[in-house]
Amino acid sequence: MATRIKPADARDEELEQLREQLRRMEKINQALMDRVERSTDIQGGAFSMFETAIALEAMVRERTTALEEALGQLNAANALLEAAHRDADAARSRLRDAIESLSDGFALFDAEDRLVMCNRAFLKFWPELEDLSDQGAEFAALVERLAQGGRTMGSLISADRWIKERVARHRRAGVHVQAMSDGRWLQISELRTTEGGTVGIYTDITEVKAEDARERAVELAEKTTILQSTLDTIRLGVAVYDADRRLIAWNGQLLSTIGLQDDDLPLVMVHDGMVDACRAVNGPFGEARPLEWLPPGSREVKALRRQASGRVVEVRRASMPGGGMVMTFEDVTERMQAAEMLEKRVEQRTSELVEVNRQLVDAKEEAELANRSKTRFLAAASHDLLQPLNAARLFVSALGERRLAAPSRALVSRAAVALDSVEELLEALFEISRLDAGAIQPEIGSIELDRILSALRIEFAPVARAGGLELDIQPTGLWVRSDIRMLRRVLQNFISNAIRYTAEGKVEVDVREIGDEVVIAIRDTGPGIDPAQHEAVFEEFRRLEGKGKRPGNGLGLAIVRRACAMLGHSIALESELGAGSAFSLTVPRSEPVERPALPPERRERIGASGGGTVLVIDNDQRILEGMCALLGNWGLDVVCAGDPGDAKAVAAARKGLALLIADYHLDDELTGDVAVAQLRDLHQGELPAVIITADRSEEVKSALASQGLPMLTKPVKPAQLRALLRQLATTA
């Protein structure tokens, strides 16, 4: 185990303390001996003097033993101290020999940044520091001495800045390279010691730098060769000018591309010569001056110029970071000719397309005109077609509510079914025609879904019961964004088809809220639809023959697809043979909107199951007779008149009415809403009214809706009329 040697100062101090202790012990021993020899027994007893002498002798012996041990320790310490001094001197000698043997410069600075020691190699690098090496000079003073001598390149350029940067590098420690003023390069590596000092190693890397420069020169030469080979292989003419506008690189295609001969190279060795030579051969370049010099940092500039030979050359110029410029010259004659030919072809095709577009516009206008004519024809024909059909339905409905013999009742029932089919077909044709013509424009708004579902429940519940089916339509409390009439029509078609094609079981309206959307599905327990027919069922006049109680006209789902496309609602079908069907549509969810409260004077209405006087205004006598028969069967007192000025109508209005039913198109261009207004002026109190019309135009719907007049379209279904009367009785 190595012995830990104390520092020299500490050992000297300990040795001096031991010597001082030895001198004190000698003085004490001498004093005790003198006292024994001179003292006398105060009591005169010889025995007492003997005991005292024995005790003193024992004390002297103990002190003498301790003194001998202390002297032994002192001698051992002196021996160790002398050995430590010898070892330290040997270590210092070996350390100095090792440092001096280094080929690199070495310098050691203490925590106060003073030079502790350095080797001769260090002083060879910095001979100016010879006289300061043994004085413990500070690093900053050494740097200032070097700056005064101009030993480094940095000190020659700016002494103050170099001193500041060198001191900062020394404090950070690390590795950096220093350029000397005599051409040498030093790598300075500085490390921190554990005591806070700094060790610096100074290595001459001049040869390394030179070798690196040689390798870079070889590499640059190789790159230059590669660059020149590359330039010579491209078809563009290339010229590279340095910051002094001197040609430093070019390729073999340069002169021929710009219209010069092979021996004209001296003309383009400077940029101005390039400009003058090109002008002399090919004439002026015009106002753009495509060969002018670009300042550093400029963006690439491109220009086209036509040579005297007729060729077209594209000139591109780009500035270089060092202030030079790169120029490329490309012969684009063939490309320009091709572009001109293409442009001519494009112009020709454009003129042809313009002519085709004109023909298409004419054809479109003709088609739109024909479509509008068709729509106008259908709108005009609808009144004449639906008037007798409406009268026939009213008569058949009135006749069906009377007591008839079984054969007669069967005939009436068949006639009603036939009228229903004709009515549905006409309504579908009119609606598809108006959808295709764009005559129906949706009015999107917030809709209380339960309001539509409640009306559909009233409309289809009797039909479902008659077919032995269960119709399940539950309230939802949801609001959606859609057009109320078109959405009701879509759901009406879905429910009607489900009831028509379901022999037994139930039809259910399932409403689910999914995020910001509401999915309304109509599910049935019918025979189902083959997946291969899912797309076909939405086409016009596609019917599933033999599957339903009464075949439809094949237009309901076609209307649904057109209406949903116009509303932006997606529709879906889930069905398999023998597993029922589920038609669904997805509509956006909406926040509830508060509906205005009805005035208190509109509380009393016609009874839900009968009672009250109803005035019917229509210019068709057959309609009046049918209405009188139908409403009379429902227990209502009916007054019929051809116009609002009829004496019977005036008398009934003044007497008091429960309800007014008026046709929209009356004689002498009088409309139903005007007739309602005239009769309401004669009536005491609020008079509810219903408009019946064969005109399905948006203008009529908007006009009636703005006046708060409910509307039924011809031919009027008795179930719809009865449902409306109940609604007026319960909610109006």
C-alpha positions in Angstrom: 0.0 0.0 0.0 1.4 3.4 -1.0 2.2 5.8 1.9 0.5 9.2 1.6 3.2 11.9 1.9 2.2 15.2 3.5 3.2 18.4 1.8 6.7 19.8 2.8 5.3 22.8 4.7 3.1 20.6 6.9 5.9 18.2 7.7 8.3 21.0 8.6 5.7 22.5 10.9 5.1 19.2 12.6 8.9 18.6 13.1 9.3 22.0 14.7 6.4 21.2 17.1 8.1 17.9 18.2 11.4 19.7 18.8 9.7 22.4 20.9 8.0 19.7 23.0 11.3 17.9 23.5 12.9 21.1 24.8 10.1 21.6 27.3 10.4 18.0 28.5 14.1 18.5 29.2 13.4 21.7 31.2 10.8 19.9 33.3 13.2 17.0 34.0 16.0 19.3 35.1 13.7 21.2 37.4 12.5 18.1 39.1 16.1 16.8 39.7 17.1 20.1 41.2 14.2 20.1 43.5 15.0 16.6 44.8 18.6 17.5 45.5 17.9 20.8 47.3 14.7 20.0 49.2 14.5 19.1 52.8 11.8 17.4 54.7 9.7 20.0 56.3 8.6 17.5 59.0 12.2 16.2 59.2 11.2 12.6 58.2 13.7 10.6 56.2 11.1 8.2 55.1 9.1 11.0 53.5 12.1 12.2 51.6 12.6 8.7 50.4 9.0 8.3 49.1 9.3 11.6 47.4 12.5 10.6 45.7 10.9 7.3 44.5 7.9 9.2 43.0 10.1 11.7 41.3 12.2 9.0 39.8 9.1 7.2 38.4 7.9 10.5 36.9 11.3 11.1 35.3 11.4 7.6 33.9 7.9 8.0 32.3 8.8 11.4 30.9 12.1 10.0 29.6 10.3 7.1 27.9 7.8 9.4 26.3 10.6 11.6 25.2 12.4 8.7 23.6 9.3 7.7 21.7 8.8 11.2 20.5 12.4 11.3 19.3 11.9 8.0 17.5 8.8 9.4 15.8 10.7 12.5 14.9 13.5 10.5 13.4 11.0 8.4 11.4 9.2 11.5 10.2 12.5 13.1 9.1 13.4 9.9 7.2 10.0 9.9 5.4 10.3 13.6 4.7 13.7 13.2 3.2 12.4 10.3 1.1 9.3 12.3 0.0 11.5 15.2 -1.0 13.6 12.8 -3.1 10.5 11.2 -4.7 9.0 14.7 -5.5 12.2 15.9 -7.0 12.4 12.7 -9.1 8.8 13.1 -10.2 9.3 16.7 -11.1 12.3 15.7 -13.0 10.5 12.9 -14.9 7.5 15.2 -15.6 9.7 17.9 -17.0 11.7 15.4 -19.1 8.4 14.0 -20.4 7.1 17.5 -21.3 10.3 18.5 -22.9 10.3 15.3 -25.0 7.0 16.3 -26.6 7.2 17.5 -30.1 4.0 19.5 -29.5 4.0 22.7 -27.5 2.8 22.3 -23.9 1.7 25.0 -21.4 0.0 24.7 -18.0 -1.9 27.5 -16.4 -3.2 27.6 -12.8 -6.7 28.5 -11.6 -5.8 32.2 -11.7 -4.8 31.8 -15.4 -1.0 32.2 -14.7 1.6 30.3 -16.6 3.0 27.5 -14.3 5.2 25.7 -16.8 5.8 25.2 -20.5 8.2 23.3 -22.7 10.7 24.4 -25.3 8.4 23.4 -28.2 5.9 25.9 -26.9 8.6 28.7 -26.9 9.6 27.7 -30.4 6.1 28.6 -31.5 6.1 31.8 -29.4 9.7 33.0 -29.0 8.3 36.4 -27.8 7.3 34.7 -24.6 10.8 33.5 -23.6 11.4 36.2 -20.9 7.9 35.7 -19.4 7.9 31.9 -19.2 9.5 31.9 -15.7 7.6 34.8 -14.2 4.1 33.3 -13.8 2.7 35.7 -16.3 -1.1 35.8 -16.9 -2.5 34.4 -20.1 -3.9 37.8 -21.2 -0.4 39.4 -20.9 1.0 36.6 -23.1 -1.7 37.2 -25.7 -1.0 40.9 -25.8 2.8 40.2 -26.2 1.9 37.9 -29.2 -0.3 40.6 -30.8 2.4 43.2 -30.5 4.8 40.9 -32.4 2.2 40.1 -35.2 2.8 36.4 -34.8 -0.7 35.4 -36.0 -2.7 36.4 -39.1 -5.5 37.6 -36.9 -3.3 40.0 -35.0 -2.0 41.4 -38.2 -5.5 42.2 -39.4 -6.9 43.5 -36.2 -4.9 43.1 -33.0 -7.6 44.2 -30.5 -10.2 41.9 -32.0 -7.8 38.9 -32.1 -6.9 39.4 -28.5 -10.5 39.5 -27.5 -11.4 36.4 -29.5 -8.3 34.5 -28.3 -9.0 35.2 -24.6 -12.6 34.2 -25.1 -11.6 30.9 -26.8 -9.1 30.2 -23.9 -11.8 30.6 -21.3 -14.2 28.3 -23.1 -11.5 25.7 -23.8 -11.8 23.4 -26.7 -10.0 22.9 -30.1 -9.4 25.5 -32.8 -6.9 26.2 -35.6 -4.7 29.3 -35.7 -3.1 30.7 -38.8 0.4 32.0 -38.2 1.8 35.0 -40.0 4.8 32.9 -41.3 2.5 30.6 -43.2 2.3 27.8 -40.6 -1.0 26.4 -39.1 -1.3 25.5 -35.4 -4.0 23.3 -33.9 -4.6 24.5 -30.3 -6.3 22.0 -27.9 -7.1 23.4 -24.4 -8.5 21.3 -21.5 -9.7 22.2 -18.0 -7.9 20.6 -15.0 -9.6 19.5 -11.8 -8.1 22.4 -9.9 -9.6 24.9 -12.4 -6.5 25.5 -14.4 -5.9 25.0 -18.2 -3.6 22.7 -20.1 -2.8 23.7 -23.7 -1.4 21.5 -26.5 0.0 23.3 -29.6 0.4 21.1 -32.7 1.9 22.1 -36.0 -0.5 21.0 -38.7 1.0 22.8 -41.6 1.8 19.6 -43.5 -1.7 18.3 -42.9 -3.1 21.6 -44.2 -0.8 21.4 -47.2 -1.8 17.8 -47.9 -5.5 18.7 -47.6 -5.0 21.6 -50.0 -3.3 19.2 -52.5 -6.2 16.8 -52.2 -8.6 19.6 -52.7 -6.7 20.8 -55.7 -6.8 17.3 -57.2 -10.5 16.9 -56.4 -11.2 20.3 -57.9 -9.3 19.4 -61.0 -11.3 16.2 -61.3 -14.5 18.1 -60.8 -13.4 20.6 -63.4 -12.8 17.8 -65.8 -16.1 16.2 -65.1 -17.8 19.6 -65.3 -16.2 20.3 -68.7 -17.2 16.9 -70.0 -20.7 17.5 -68.8 -20.9 20.9 -70.5 -19.6 19.4 -73.7 -22.3 16.7 -73.7 -25.3 18.9 -73.4 -26.9 20.5 -76.4 -27.2 24.0 -74.9 -24.5 26.6 -75.4 -23.0 27.5 -71.9 -20.9 30.5 -70.9 -19.8 31.1 -67.3 -18.3 34.6 -66.4 -16.7 35.4 -63.0 -17.2 38.5 -61.0 -14.8 40.5 -63.2 -16.9 39.5 -66.3 -14.2 37.2 -67.6 -15.1 33.9 -69.4 -14.0 31.0 -67.1 -15.9 28.1 -68.5 -17.8 27.3 -71.8 -18.6 24.3 -74.0 -18.3 23.5 -77.7 -21.9 24.3 -78.5 -21.6 27.9 -77.4 -20.2 29.6 -80.5 -22.4 27.8 -83.0 -25.6 28.4 -81.0 -25.1 32.1 -80.8 -24.1 32.4 -84.5 -20.3 32.7 -84.3 -17.5 30.8 -85.9 -15.1 28.5 -84.1 -12.3 31.0 -84.3 -14.4 33.8 -82.7 -13.7 32.6 -79.1 -11.5 35.6 -78.3 -14.5 37.9 -79.0 -16.5 36.4 -76.1 -13.7 36.1 -73.5 -15.3 39.1 -71.6 -19.0 39.7 -71.2 -19.0 43.0 -73.1 -17.3 41.2 -76.0 -20.1 38.6 -76.0 -22.7 41.3 -76.2 -20.9 43.2 -79.1 -20.2 40.1 -81.1 -23.8 38.9 -80.9 -25.1 42.3 -81.9 -22.7 42.5 -84.9 -23.7 39.1 -86.2 -27.4 39.0 -85.4 -28.4 42.7 -85.1 -29.9 44.5 -82.0 -31.8 42.4 -79.4 -34.6 44.9 -78.9 -35.7 46.7 -75.8 -35.3 43.7 -73.4 -31.5 43.5 -73.9 -31.3 39.7 -73.1 -27.5 39.7 -72.6 -27.2 42.5 -70.1 -25.2 41.8 -66.9 -27.1 40.6 -63.8 -26.2 41.9 -60.4 -25.6 39.4 -57.6 -28.8 38.0 -56.0 -30.9 38.6 -59.2 -33.5 36.0 -60.2 -33.1 34.0 -63.4 -34.0 36.0 -66.5 -35.2 34.4 -69.7 -35.6 36.0 -73.1 -36.1 34.9 -76.7 -34.3 36.5 -79.6 -34.5 35.8 -83.3 -31.1 35.6 -85.2 -30.4 37.0 -88.7 -30.5 33.4 -90.0 -34.1 33.0 -88.8 -33.3 30.8 -85.9 -34.8 31.5 -82.4 -32.5 31.2 -79.4 -33.7 31.2 -75.8 -31.2 32.9 -73.5 -31.3 32.3 -69.8 -29.1 34.1 -67.3 -28.6 33.5 -63.6 -26.3 35.3 -61.2 -23.8 33.4 -59.0 -23.2 34.0 -55.3 -19.7 35.2 -55.9 -20.8 37.9 -58.4 -20.4 35.9 -61.6 -23.1 34.9 -64.1 -24.1 31.7 -65.9 -25.6 32.0 -69.4 -27.2 29.3 -71.5 -28.3 29.5 -75.1 -30.8 27.0 -76.5 -31.9 26.7 -80.1 -35.7 26.6 -79.8 -36.5 27.1 -83.5 -38.2 23.7 -84.0 -40.0 24.1 -80.7 -41.3 27.5 -81.6 -42.4 26.2 -85.0 -44.2 23.3 -83.3 -45.8 25.7 -80.9 -47.0 27.9 -83.7 -48.4 24.9 -85.5 -50.0 23.8 -82.3 -51.4 27.3 -81.7 -52.9 27.2 -85.2 -54.5 23.8 -84.5 -55.7 25.1 -81.1 -57.3 28.1 -82.8 -58.9 25.8 -85.4 -60.2 23.4 -82.8 -61.3 26.4 -80.6 -63.3 27.7 -83.5 -64.8 24.3 -84.0 -65.6 24.0 -80.3 -67.2 27.4 -80.4 -69.4 26.3 -83.2 -70.2 23.0 -81.4 -70.9 24.9 -78.2 -73.2 27.3 -80.1 -75.1 24.3 -81.6 -75.2 22.8 -78.1 -76.6 26.0 -76.7 -79.2 26.2 -79.4 -80.1 22.5 -78.8 -80.3 23.2 -75.0 -82.4 26.2 -75.5 -84.7 24.2 -77.8 -84.8 21.4 -75.2 -85.5 23.8 -72.4 -88.2 25.5 -74.6 -89.7 22.1 -75.3 -89.5 21.2 -71.6 -91.1 24.4 -70.6 -93.8 23.9 -73.3 -94.3 20.4 -71.9 -94.6 21.8 -68.4 -97.0 24.5 -69.5 -99.0 21.9 -71.4 -99.2 19.6 -68.4 -100.0 22.5 -66.1 -102.8 23.6 -68.5 -104.0 20.0 -69.0 -103.9 19.1 -65.4 -106.9 21.3 -64.6 -109.0 19.8 -67.4 -107.8 16.3 -66.6 -108.2 16.5 -62.8 -111.5 18.3 -62.7 -113.7 15.4 -64.0 -111.5 13.0 -62.1 -112.0 14.9 -58.9 -115.7 15.0 -59.5 -115.8 11.2 -60.1 -113.8 10.6 -57.0 -116.2 12.7 -54.9 -119.2 10.9 -56.4 -117.7 7.5 -55.9 -116.7 8.3 -52.3 -120.2 9.6 -51.6 -121.7 6.6 -53.2 -119.4 4.2 -51.3 -120.7 5.6 -47.9 -124.3 4.8 -48.7 -126.0 1.5 -48.1 -125.7 -0.6 -51.3 -126.2 -4.1 -52.3 -123.1 -6.3 -52.2 -122.6 -6.4 -56.0 -123.1 -2.6 -56.3 -120.6 -2.0 -53.4 -118.1 -4.2 -55.2 -118.5 -2.2 -58.3 -118.1 1.1 -56.4 -115.0 -0.3 -54.7 -113.4 -1.3 -58.0 -114.3 2.1 -59.5 -112.6 3.8 -56.5 -109.5 1.6 -57.0 -109.4 2.5 -60.7 -109.7 6.2 -59.9 -107.0 5.9 -57.3 -104.7 4.4 -59.9 -105.4 7.0 -62.5 -105.0 9.8 -59.9 -101.7 8.4 -58.6 -100.4 8.0 -62.1 -101.4 11.6 -63.1 -100.0 13.0 -59.9 -96.7 11.2 -60.4 -96.4 12.3 -64.0 -97.1 15.9 -63.1 -94.6 15.8 -60.3 -91.8 14.2 -62.3 -92.4 16.7 -65.1 -92.1 19.6 -62.7 -89.0 18.2 -61.1 -87.3 17.6 -64.4 -88.3 21.1 -65.6 -86.9 22.7 -62.4 -90.4 24.1 -61.6 -90.1 22.9 -58.0 -87.5 24.8 -56.0 -86.9 23.6 -52.4 -87.4 26.0 -49.5 -85.0 24.8 -46.9 -85.8 25.5 -43.3 -86.1 24.0 -39.8 -88.9 21.5 -39.7 -90.5 19.8 -36.7 -90.3 16.2 -37.8 -93.2 15.0 -35.5 -95.5 17.4 -37.4 -94.9 15.5 -40.7 -95.0 12.1 -39.0 -98.3 12.9 -37.2 -100.0 13.9 -40.5 -98.6 10.7 -42.1 -99.9 8.6 -39.2 -103.4 10.1 -39.6 -103.3 9.6 -43.4 -102.0 6.0 -43.5 -103.4 4.4 -40.2 -106.8 3.6 -41.8 -105.1 2.2 -44.9 -102.8 0.0 -42.8 -105.7 -1.2 -40.6 -107.7 -2.0 -43.7 -104.9 -4.2 -44.9 -104.5 -6.0 -41.5 -101.1 -4.3 -40.8 -99.7 -2.5 -37.8 -98.4 1.0 -38.5 -95.9 2.1 -35.9 -94.9 5.8 -36.1 -93.5 7.1 -32.8 -92.9 10.7 -31.8 -89.2 11.7 -32.0 -88.9 15.3 -30.6 -86.4 16.0 -33.4 -86.1 18.9 -35.8 -84.5 18.6 -39.3 -83.5 20.9 -42.1 -85.3 20.3 -45.4 -88.2 21.4 -47.5 -91.4 20.4 -45.6 -93.5 19.6 -48.7 -90.8 17.6 -50.5 -89.8 15.7 -47.4 -93.4 14.8 -46.7 -93.8 13.6 -50.3 -90.7 11.4 -50.0 -91.8 9.8 -46.7 -95.3 9.5 -48.1 -94.0 7.4 -51.0 -91.9 5.2 -48.8 -94.8 4.5 -46.4 -97.3 4.0 -49.2 -95.0 1.4 -51.0 -94.3 -0.4 -47.7 -98.1 -0.8 -47.0 -98.8 -1.7 -50.6 -96.2 -4.5 -50.8 -96.6 -5.9 -47.2 -99.2 -8.7 -46.9 -98.9 -9.2 -43.1 -97.0 -7.9 -40.2 -96.1 -4.3 -39.6 -94.7 -1.1 -41.2 -92.5 0.9 -38.8 -91.0 4.4 -39.2 -87.6 4.2 -37.3 -85.9 7.6 -36.6 -82.4 7.7 -35.2 -80.1 10.7 -34.5 -76.5 10.1 -35.5 -74.2 13.0 -34.8 -75.5 16.1 -36.8 -77.7 13.9 -39.0 -81.1 12.2 -38.6 -81.7 8.9 -40.4 -85.4 8.1 -41.1 -86.0 4.5 -42.1 -89.3 2.9 -43.2 -89.1 -0.8 -42.4 -91.6 -3.5 -43.4 -92.1 -7.2 -43.1 -92.9 -7.7 -46.8 -91.4 -10.1 -49.3 -88.1 -8.2 -49.6 -86.2 -7.2 -52.8 -83.5 -9.1 -54.6 -80.2 -7.1 -54.1 -79.7 -7.3 -57.8 -82.9 -5.2 -58.2 -82.0 -2.5 -55.6 -80.8 0.0 -58.2 -83.6 -0.8 -60.7 -86.5 -0.1 -58.3 -85.6 3.6 -58.4 -86.1 3.8 -62.2 -89.3 5.0 -63.9 -92.1 2.4 -64.3 -90.2 -0.3 -62.5 -92.7 -2.4 -60.5 -92.4 -5.7 -58.5 -95.3 -7.4 -60.2 -97.2 -9.9 -58.2 -95.6 -8.9 -54.9 -98.1 -6.4 -53.6 -101.8 -6.2 -52.8 -102.2 -3.5 -55.5 -99.4 -2.8 -58.0 -98.1 0.8 -58.1 -97.4 2.9 -61.1 -93.7 2.5 -60.9 -93.0 6.3 -60.4 -93.0 6.7 -56.7 -89.4 5.8 -56.1 -88.3 7.7 -59.2 -89.9 10.8 -57.6 -88.1 10.0 -54.4 -84.7 9.9 -56.1 -85.2 13.2 -57.9 -86.5 15.0 -54.8 -83.7 13.7 -52.6 -81.1 14.7 -55.2 -82.6 18.2 -55.3 -82.6 18.4 -51.5 -79.1 16.9 -51.1 -80.4 14.0 -48.9 -78.9 10.6 -49.4 -81.2 7.5 -49.7 -80.4 3.9 -49.0 -82.1 0.5 -49.4 -81.5 -2.6 -47.2 -83.4 -5.7 -48.3 -83.1 -9.3 -49.1 -85.7 -11.8 -50.5 -87.9 -13.0 -47.6 -86.4 -10.6 -45.1 -88.5 -7.4 -45.6 -87.2 -4.0 -46.7 -85.8 -0.8 -45.2 -85.8 2.4 -47.2 -84.0 5.2 -45.5 -82.9 8.8 -46.1 -80.5 11.0 -44.1 -81.3 14.6 -43.4 -79.3 17.3 -41.4 -80.4 17.8 -37.8 -81.6 21.2 -36.8 -82.2 23.1 -33.6 -85.8 23.6 -32.5 -87.5 26.8 -33.7 -90.3 28.4 -31.6 -93.6 28.6 -33.5 -95.8 31.7 -33.1 -98.8 31.3 -30.9 -102.2 31.3 -32.6 -104.7 34.1 -31.7 -107.3 33.2 -29.2 -110.2 34.0 -31.6 -109.2 30.9 -33.7 -110.1 28.4 -30.9 -113.6 27.3 -32.1 -113.6 25.3 -35.2 -115.6 22.7 -37.0 -116.0 19.5 -34.9 -113.6 16.8 -35.5 -116.4 14.2 -36.2 -119.0 16.4 -37.7 -121.3 19.4 -37.2 -121.2 22.9 -38.6 -121.9 24.6 -41.9 -119.4 24.3 -44.8 -119.5 26.6 -47.8 -118.0 25.2 -51.0 -117.1 27.6 -53.9 -116.3 26.0 -57.3 -117.2 26.9 -60.9 -117.6 23.2 -61.8 -121.1 21.9 -61.0 -119.9 18.3 -60.9 -117.4 19.2 -58.2 -120.1 21.0 -56.2 -122.4 18.0 -56.4 -119.6 15.6 -55.4 -118.5 17.8 -52.4 -122.1 18.2 -51.2 -122.6 14.4 -51.3 -119.3 13.6 -49.5 -119.5 16.2 -46.8 -123.2 15.5 -46.3 -122.3 11.9 -45.5 -119.9 13.2 -42.8 -122.8 15.0 -41.0 -122.0 18.5 -42.2 -124.4 21.1 -43.5 -123.1 22.0 -47.0 -123.9 25.2 -49.0 -122.6 25.1 -52.6 -122.0 28.2 -54.8 -120.3 29.0 -58.1 -118.7 32.2 -57.0 -118.4 34.3 -53.8 -121.0 36.8 -54.9 -123.8 34.1 -55.1 -126.7 35.0 -52.8 -126.4 31.6 -51.1 -122.8 32.2 -50.4 -123.3 35.7 -49.1 -126.2 34.6 -46.8 -124.2 31.7 -45.4 -121.2 33.9 -44.7 -123.3 36.5 -42.9 -125.1 33.8 -40.9 -121.9 32.1 -39.8 -119.7 29.3 -41.1 -117.5 26.6 -39.7 -115.4 26.2 -42.8 -114.9 27.6 -46.3 -113.7 25.4 -49.2 -112.8 27.2 -52.4 -111.4 26.2 -55.8 -108.4 28.3 -56.8 -109.3 29.0 -60.5 -112.8 30.4 -60.6 -114.6 32.2 -63.4 -113.6 35.7 -64.7 -110.0 35.1 -63.6 -111.1 35.2 -59.9 -108.8 33.2 -57.6 -109.8 31.3 -54.5 -107.7 33.4 -52.1 -109.5 36.5 -53.3 -112.9 34.7 -52.8 -111.9 33.8 -49.3 -111.0 37.4 -48.5 -114.3 38.7 -49.8 -116.3 36.2 -47.8 -114.3 36.7 -44.6 -115.2 40.4 -44.9 -118.9 39.4 -44.6 -118.3 36.8 -41.8 -118.4 37.5 -38.1 -115.2 36.3 -36.5 -112.5 34.1 -37.8 -113.3 31.9 -40.8 -111.0 28.9 -41.5 -110.6 28.2 -45.2 -109.1 25.5 -47.5 -108.0 26.0 -51.1 -108.4 23.1 -53.6 -106.6 23.4 -56.9 -105.1 21.4 -59.8 -102.3 24.0 -60.1 -99.2 22.6 -58.5 -96.9 25.5 -59.4 -94.6 27.0 -56.8 -96.1 30.5 -57.4 -99.5 29.3 -56.2 -98.1 27.4 -53.2 -96.1 30.4 -52.2 -99.0 32.8 -52.6 -101.3 30.6 -50.5 -98.7 29.9 -47.9 -98.0 33.6 -47.4 -101.7 34.1 -46.6 -101.8 31.1 -44.2 -104.3 29.1 -46.4 -103.9 25.3 -46.4 -104.0 23.7 -49.9 -105.2 20.4 -51.3 -104.4 19.3 -54.8 -106.9 17.7 -57.1 -108.1 15.1 -57.3 -108.8 15.4 -53.6 -108.5 12.3 -51.6 -111.4 12.0 -49.0 -108.9 10.8 -46.4 -106.7 13.9 -46.9 -109.7 16.2 -46.7 -111.0 14.5 -43.6 -107.5 14.6 -42.0 -107.3 18.3 -42.7 -110.7 19.0 -41.2 -109.6 17.2 -38.0 -106.4 19.1 -38.0 -108.3 22.4 -38.2 -110.6 21.3 -35.5 -107.8 20.3 -33.1 -104.9 22.6 -33.7 -106.0 25.6 -35.7 
